[in-house]
Amino acid sequence: MKQMKRILFVVLGLCVLLLDIEPVKAQFNKQYFYYMGRRFIVNSNYGEAIEMLNTLLRYDASVHEAFFLRGVAKYNLDDLVGAEMDYTRAIKLNPVFTLAYEYRAIAYARLGNYDQALRDFREAINLRPDQPSPYYSRGVTYLLTNQLDEAIQDFNQFIRMNDRVAEAFINRGTCYLLKKDTVAAMSDFNRAIKTNHYNPDGYNRRGGLYMVMERYDSAMVDFNSAIANDKSNFIAHFNRALVYANTNRPVNAIEDLNNAIQIDSTNSLTYFNRAILRAQIGDYNRALDDYDRVARRNPGNVLVFYNRAALQTLLGNEREAIEDYSRAIDLYPDFANAYLLRSELKRNLGDMKGSKRDYDVAVKKIAEYQSKLKDSTFTSFADTSKKFNKLLAFDSEFGSNEMSGDIASSAQRVDISLMPMFKFTYYEQDSTSASEQNGYQDVGVDKFLAELNHNGICLTNKVSNIDPQKMMKINIENEQNVRNTPNDWVAQLKYAASQTLVRQYTSAIATFAEAIRLNPNNPYIYLCRSTTQSEMIDFISSIDNSYQKIVIDTDPANRLRNSSSRVYNYDEAVADLNRAAELCPDFAHIYYNRGNLKCLSGDMPGAIEDYTRAIELYPYFAEAYYNRGLVQIYLKDTKKGCLDISKAGELGVEQAYEVLKKYQRAGLGTIKNENNK
């Protein structure tokens, strides 16, 4: 992890400079190769250092200090596995070698093996409790694993021993900030700047806190200082642009975003914000260029097309605007605002029938929101005055990446998605899921499908492969059947399933509710409604500048999250699965689905518990192994996670081995939850 490597390298360099190892007791040439290897490391000539130490070890493989120094050289060349092996050799030769335990712990941490890292830190501290550096390094590890109280204790101990390291105050302040203790966080950021006023990180952290407090003048001073100390600091330029924007200085904000793009041209969020600002000052054509760039990189995000449509309207490109609103509606068919604005454009072009049709749909959807959903999360989309063009800030996941990974700064991005939830839906079975390949059978499921009496509906977690036009016809037929037999729960369920596939989520949930009223003790209807509720939240959250997925992502624009957006929850969807579990406690897929929802809600331990229960009920549940493995990797329990993913591959999940390759190549991948769409 780049930030961890950068922070800990201060300690690394100091330790190498201060090594006080007894001279090698042998011939003079051994001493020469040993000290030359050490000198090369001090001068950052790591390749030459390895050559020197290799020569020494060929003559005498019992010199534990040589293995240790070669491990340091390999570590700084990003050969983490090689470094860990050399530290292990040094420890085998000298079981009380404190520095080797500490450095191996750092290597383990960067490899994602946090459990082993913490064990090594504990051993190093037990051997030399008077040394400050292991407390600092372990504190960083605790911070990365969100064990905030333990991290604060270690930073406290380190600061008591050495109060001249600014990063210790920065990291402890970050812990306090994550615990919502802004007073303590501000105090630590102040001390960090006082300790080292040339370090831009202290100014960036304090400036970010000032922004949250809306103290923009103070934030501006801090970001200016960060840039003065490091003109290539991307975060400082990006955040200063937000300060300029919030204080009505869009031209200055654009200039800072230009600087940020020069530093990192791969981040779509920067272009998205610049497009908004350019539109605000009337630079419409270049704003359109920026939206085009973001649309190419983020073709699944509703906001990009919705905002670009508004800009096309200002430019007089009404047909292009209609296309963009249509794209937004395709992505989220319940978006009332998009229907209203498309209606107005169609009226301007003389398409009165199309205009009225869009207007009627919008009015109907607004009424559905207001009458059928109590949660203000959803009724907010009936507010046609709502704007979706606020500048967006980096989200909390980026903050974590900034601290914790090569991923955040790497041009290469690794996407690893959780396998989606299961539901009873329309699907032409030309292929099967991993569970189906392994012969999953359930008497209750078979009986339920027999009651549906429809060979086009099955239990699957795959995206429906039915042609959209054909699906629309099926939905119309189902609607007619419901009108003819309103008290038939089977007709209601089929209609709800087809409504879900055409993304009429609000109506689908209401139809599922009617099916439940008619057949209240059927667990499978609750499972279906739960999945539809989850899908609807995902679409709505993408519009409302929040993205409720478990993500570590290089490009926050894939979520386009607004720092002031509301937090969504999946309580109703989970409640449906809880009811299903009461009615059918031995159906493995209920627990699998609930595990996914707990991931979305941030309850990782609960997710692991549910995946484990699903596996207990069905030992060949490949998707449950796969998802449990990803969650364990997300929680830094790398070994268990990789074992689970390997098991999933053994059971037929084709992407499992590719994930393992990506994980090993990148060190830590993106973990997302992709529900059925």
N, C-alpha and C positions, 0 to 999 in steps of 0.2 A: 504494500500500500504506500503510495507516494508520500502522503503527508506523514504517515507514521515513520516511513524511512527518513524523511527530511528532518522530523523532530528528533528522532532517536539518533540520527547521524551525529548530532552535536555530542551526545554521550559516547557514541562509537569512537569519534575522533579523539576525544579527551582520553578515553580508556586506552586506546592504542598508544597515544603519546606517553601515558603515565604507566605503561606496563612495567612491572618490576619483577621480571621473571629471572630466576637464577641462570647464569650462563650455562650453556650446554657443556656437560662434562665429557669432553672428548677432544678430538684433534682440533687444531686451530681452524681448519677449513670449515668445520661444522659451525663454529661461532661466526665465521665470515658470512656463510650463506644465510644463517639465521638473522643476523643483524641487517644484512642487505635486504632480505625479504621484508623485515620490519620497516626499514627506511622507505622502500618503495611504497608500502601501504600508506605511510605518513604523507608521502608526496602524491598519493592517488594514482600511482602507476601499478594498477592491480595485476595486469597481465604479467609484467616483469616480476612482480612479487611471487606470483604462483610458480613461475619458472624456477626462481631461486629456491623456494621452499620444496618444490618437487625434487630438486637435486639433493637437498639435505635429507629428505625422507627416503630417497632411494638408498642412501648410505646408512641411515639409522631411522627405522620406523617406530622408535620408542619415544621420540621427542614430542610430548603432548603439546608443548607450546607451538611447535611448527604446524601441527594440524589445526590448532586454534587460529593462528594467523592466516593460514590458507583459507579457512572458513570465512574469516573477515574479508579477505580479498574476493572470494566467490560471492559473498553476500552483496558487496558493492558492485559486482558485475551482474546482479540479479539472478545468479544461479543459486536460488534459495534451497533447492533440494541438495545440491552439492555442499552448500554451507552447512546445512543441518547434519549431513553425514560426517563432515569433518569435525564439527563440534562434538558429535556423539563419540567419535574416535578419541578425541581429547579427553572426554569424560571417562571413557573406559580405561584409559591409561592413568588418569588422575581423578578419582571419584570425588575429590573435594575442590575441584577447579571451579571457583565461583563464577568467574567471567564466562566460562564456557556454558554454564547453565543459563546465565542471563542472555547471552547472545543466541543460544539455541532457542530460547523462549521467543525472542524477537523474530527469528526465522519462522518458527511455528506460527506465530501470530500472522505474519504476512502470507503464509500458506493457508490461513484460515483455520488452523487447528488450535483453537483457543483453549480448549480443555488442557491439552498438553502444555501449551504456553504457560498457563497459570500454575501448573504443577512445577514447571522449571523455575518460574519466578519465586515460588514459595521455597524451593530448595536453595536457590541463591541467597534469599533473605535469611533463611535458617543458618546458612554457613557464615554469612557476613552481614549481620543485622545493622552494622555501623556504616554500611555503604549506601549512599543515597540513590544511585542510579537505578537499582532494581525496583525501588518504590515508584519512581517516575514511569519507568517502562510498563510496570504492571498497572499503574493508574491509567495509562493510555489504553491498555488492553481492556480493562474494565469499562472504560468509556465507550470503546468500540462495540462492546457487547451489552451496552445500556445498563450496566450494573453501577448506577450513578453514586450511590452511597459508598460503596467500596472504593470507587475511583477517587472520590473526595478524600476519604481517609488516607489513601496512598499519596495523593498530592499534598495533603497536610503534612505527612511525615517527611516527604521530600523537601518541602519548603522549610520545615524546621531545621533540616540539615544544610540546605543550600537555598537561600532566598534571592539568588542572583540570576535565575533562569526564567526569562519572560514566558516561555512556552508553558511552564508549570502553572502560572497564573491564568494564562489564556485557556488552558484545558480545564482547570478547575472552574473558571468562570463559565465555560461552556456547560459543564455539569450542572451548575446552579441554574443556568438559563433553561436547560431541559427540565429542571425541577420547578420551573416557573418562579424561582427566587431571583427577580430582576435586580433587587438591591445588592445582593451578594455578588451577582454576576458583574454588575457595573463596578463594584469595588475591585474585583479581581482584574477586570480589563484596565482599570485605571492604574493598578499596580504593575501590570504587564508593560504598559507604555512608559511608566516611570522607570522601570527596570531596564528597558531597552527601547529608547524612543526612535530607533532606526528600523525596528521590526514592523513591517506593514500589517502583519496579522492582528496585532493588538488594536490598531486603528480600525481595521475592517470589522472586527468583532464588536467593538464599542460603537462604531458607526451604524452597524446593523441594528443594535439595540436602540440607539437613538431614533432610527427610522420607525421601529415598532412603537416607540413612545411619541412619534410624530414631532420630534424635536429636530426639524430638518436643518436648521442653521448649525446645530452642533454636529449632526451627521455629515454635513458638507465639509466642515473643518477637518473631521477625521478622515474622510475619503481623500481630501486634498493632501493630507499628510501621508497617507498610504501611497498615493501616486508619486509624491515627491521622493519617497524612499525607494519606490520601485515602479517605474513608468510602464512596465509590461505586466502590471497586476490586473488581470482580467476582472476579477470580482470588484475591485475598487472602481474601475471605469463603469461597469454595469450598474453598480449600486448608486454611483454618483449621478448616472443618467436618471435613475428613478427619483432621486432627490430633486434634480432639475425639473422633471416632469411634474412632481407634486408641488412645486413652487412656481408653476406657470412659466417655465423657461424651456420651451420645447426645442428651440434651435440648439441650445447648449446640450440638452439631453441627446439630441441626434448626433452631435459631435462626439460625445462620449461613447455612444453605441458604435459609431464608426471606428473609434479607437479599439473598442472591445472586439469588433469583427476583425480588425487587423491582427489582433493577438490570437484570436480563435475564430476561424471562419466557418466552423462546423456546427455551431450552436444555433438551432432554429429559433429559439426563444428570443434571441437578440434581434433577428430579422423581423419577427412578429411585432415586437415592441416598436421597432423603428418604423414599420409600416403604419402603425397607429399614429405615431407622432408626425410622420410625413403627411398623412391624411389631415391631421389637425391643422397644419400650417398651409394646406392647399397644394402640396407637392404630390398630386394625385398619381401621376404616371410612375414616379419612382416608388410610391407606396404600393402601387399595383405590382411592380416588379418584386418587391419584398414579399407580398402575399403569394405571388406565383411560386417563389422559391420555397416558402413554407408549405404550400399546398403539395408540391412535389415530394417533399420530405415527410409530410404528415397527412396522407390522403384519407385517413380515417377520422380526422378531428372535425367536428361540426363547426366550431367557431371560426376556423380558417375560411370556410366557404361562406358562412353567414356574414362575416365582416367584409369579405371580398365582394359579395353581392351588393352590400351597401355602397362600397366604393365604386363599383361598376355603375350603379344608379347615378351617383354624382357625376360620373364621366359621360353620362348619356348613353351608356352601353346597356340598354334595357334588356335586350335578348340575352346577353351574357350574364346579366344580373339574375334573370329568370333561371338560367342554367345552374348558377351557383345556389340559389335558393332551393332548386329542385334537388341538387346534390345534398344540401343540408337536410332536406326532408327525407331523402332516401336513407340517410344515416340515422335520422331520428324522426319518424313519421308523426310523432305527437307534438312537434314543435309549432305551437300555435302562431308565434310571431312570424315565422317563415311563411306560413300560409297567408297571413294577412298582408305581408309586404309583397309576396308574389301576386296576390289578388289585385293589389293596386297597380302593379306593373302591367298585368294582363289587361286591366281596364284601360290603361293609357294606350295600349297597342290595339285596342278595339276588340279584344277577345272577351266579350261581356259574359258569355256562358262560363268560360274558364275562370273568370274573375269571381263570379257568383259562387261557383263550385268551391273555390279555395276559401272564400269568405265564410261560406256555410260550414265547411270543415273546421275552420278556426274557431268559430262560435261554438260549435258542438264540443270541441275539445276543451275549450275554456270552461264550458258548463260541466263537463265530466270531471275536470280537475276540482272545481269548486264543490261539486255535490258528492263525489265518491271518495275523495281522499281527504282525511283530516290533517295529515302531516303538511305543515307549511312548506316543507321541502318541495312538494309537487305543486301546490297551489301558486307558488311564486311564478310559475311559468304561464299562469293566466294573466300576469301583469304585463300588458302590451307596451307599457312605457319603459320597461326594463332595458337597460343598455348592456351590451356585451363587449365594449371596446375599452375597458380599463387596462392600463399597463399591468403586466404580470411580472411577479417576482419569482426568483428561484424558490422552490419548495423545500420542505424539511429534508426530503431525501437527498437533495443536492448538498445541503449542509452536511449531512452525514458523509457523503462522498468526498466532500472537500477535505474532511478529516481523514477519511479512512481508505482511500483507494487509488490505485493506478487507474481504475475504471473511470473516475471522474475526469481525469485529464487525458485519457487515452483516446486517440482517434478511432480506434476499433471498438465496436460496441457488440456486446454479446447479449442476445435476448433469449431467455429461458422462461417459458410460460408454464404455469400449472395446467395440468390437463383439466378440461372443463367439467361442469356438473352433468349428472345424468337426469334425463326426463323422458316421459312418454310423448313422442312427437312423430310427425310424419317424416318417414325416411325410407327410401328405396334401398333395400339391403343388398347392395352389390359388394359390400365389404363389411367387416365386423370390427368391433372394438377388441382390445386386448382381453377384456373380461369374457366377451362372447367367444373368442378363440379358445379360451381355457374352459369352456363348457359350463358357464354359470347357469344354474337352474334354481328356480324358486316357485313353489306351488302357487303361492299367492299371486305372483306376477303372471304366471300362465293363466290363472283363472280370470284375472283382471283383463288381460288381452283378449281372452275368449268372450268376455262380456262386451268389450268394445266392438267385436265382430268386424274388424277392419284390418286387412293384411298390410295396409300402408303405414300403420302406427306400430312403433316398437320402442323398447327401452334402449336409449343410446346416449352417448355424450358427444356425438359428432354433429357438425353443422348440417342442417337439412340439405339434401342434394336434389330436391324437387325444384323444377324450373319455376321461377317467380310468377310467370303468367299462369301456369298451371295451379300454383298455390293460391293465387287470387280467385280462380274459379272454384277451387275447393272451399275457400272461405265463404264465397257467396252461397254455395250449396248448403254449407253448414248453417249459415244464417237463416236460410229458408227452412231448414229442418227444425231449428229451434222455434221458429214462429209457429210451425205446424204442431210440434210436440213440446210445449214449454215446460212440461213437468218430467221430461226424460233426462236424467242426469247424464246419460251417455251422449246424447245430442249436445248438451251444454258443454261437456268436456271436450268433444271433438271441435266444437266451435271455438272454445278458448284456446285450444292448441293451434288452430289455424290462425286465429287473431294474433297470437304470439309471434308466429313466423312472418306475418306481414307487419309486425312491429306496432300493432295497435294495443299497446301494453295496458293502458288504463281500462279499456273495454274488456280485455282478456282477463284481468284480475277480477273484475265485476262478474264475468261469466263463470270463472272458477268458483267464486263465492256462491253463485246460484247452484252450481253442481254440488258443492259441499252442503248447502242447505237441503238439497234433495237426497244426499247420501253422506251424512255427517260422519260415518265411521269407516270411511274408505281412506286408508293412509296414502294411497298413490295420488289422489287428487291434491292432497296437501303438498306432496312432494312437487307436483307440477306447478302449483301456484307459487311455491317458494322460489322455484327457478325463474319464473316469469318476473316476480318482484325483483329479484337480483338483477336480471337483465335490464329492467326499466331503470333501476337506480344507476347502473353503469352508463346508460345513455344520457340520463338527466345530468349526472355528475360531470360528464364531458362537456356539456353545454354551460354548466354553472361554474366553470373554471375550477373544478375539482375532479380528481380522478381516483376513485376508490379502488385502487389495485395495489397489490404488494409489489413495489417496484424499487429497484436500484437502477437508475438509468443515467446514461451519459448526457442525454438530451432532454431536459425537462419540458421542452415544447411538445413532446409527445403527449403530455398531460395538460399543458397550458393551464397551470394552476394559478389562481389569484390568491394573494396572501390573505385577503379578507373573506374568502369563501367559507360557506358553512360546512360543517362536518356531517357526512351522511352516516346512517347506521342501517344495519340489516336486521333489526330486531324482529320485525314482522315476518321476514323470510325465515329467520331462525325459529321463531315461534311455531310456524307451520311445520317445520321439521321436527321440533320437539313433540308436537301433537302426533305426527306420523310415527315417531319412535314409540310413543305410548301405545298406539294402535297395533304396531307391527315391530316389536323390539328386535327381531332377528333379521331384518332386511338390511343388508350391509350397505346398500347405496344411500340410505338415509344418512348414515354417519359419514360417509364419504362426502356427500353434498354439504353437510353441516361443517365438516372440516374446511371446505373451501370458503364458506361464508365466515367462519371464524378467522381465516386468513385475511379476508377483506376487512374484517372488523379489528384486526391487529392482535387478536388473541391467538398467538402462535402456540403456546403450550396446549391450549384447548384444541387447536387444530390437530396437533400431533396425537392427542388423546383420541380424537374421533377417527382419524385415519387408522390408528392402531386397533380400535374396536372394529372397524370395517374389515381389517385384515384378519382379526380373530374369527369373525363370522365367515369370511371367505378367504382362505389362505392363498388363493391364486389371484387376488385382486391387484393386478399389475398397476392400474392407475393410482391406487391408494399408496402402494410402495413408492411410485414415482413422485407423487406430490409430497408425501411425508419426507422423502429424501431432499426435495428442494427446500422445504421449510427448515429442515435441520441444517442445511447449508446456509440458509439465510440467518439462522441463529448461531452460525459459526461452529456447529458441531459437524465438522467436515467429514470425518471418518464414517460416522453413522449415515450421514446423508449419501455419501458415495456408495456405500454398501446397499442402501435401499434402491438407489437408481440402477445399480448393477443388477439387482434382483428384478426390477421392472423390465430391464432389457432381456433378462433370461426368460421372463414370462411373456414377451412379445411386444413390448413398447419399443418401436424401432428407433425413436429419437433418443433413447436413453444413452446409448454409447456416444452419440454425437454430443450430447450435453456433457458427458464426462470429458470428452476431448476439449470442448470449449472451456469448461471450467478449469481444466489443468493448464490450458494455454493462457487464459486471462487472469486466473487466480480467484476471481469472483465474478459471477455473471449477473445479468438482470434477472430478477425473479418476478414474474407477473402472473396474474390470474386472468385467463381469458375464458369468460363464460360463453355459452352457446349464443350465437347471433343469428 
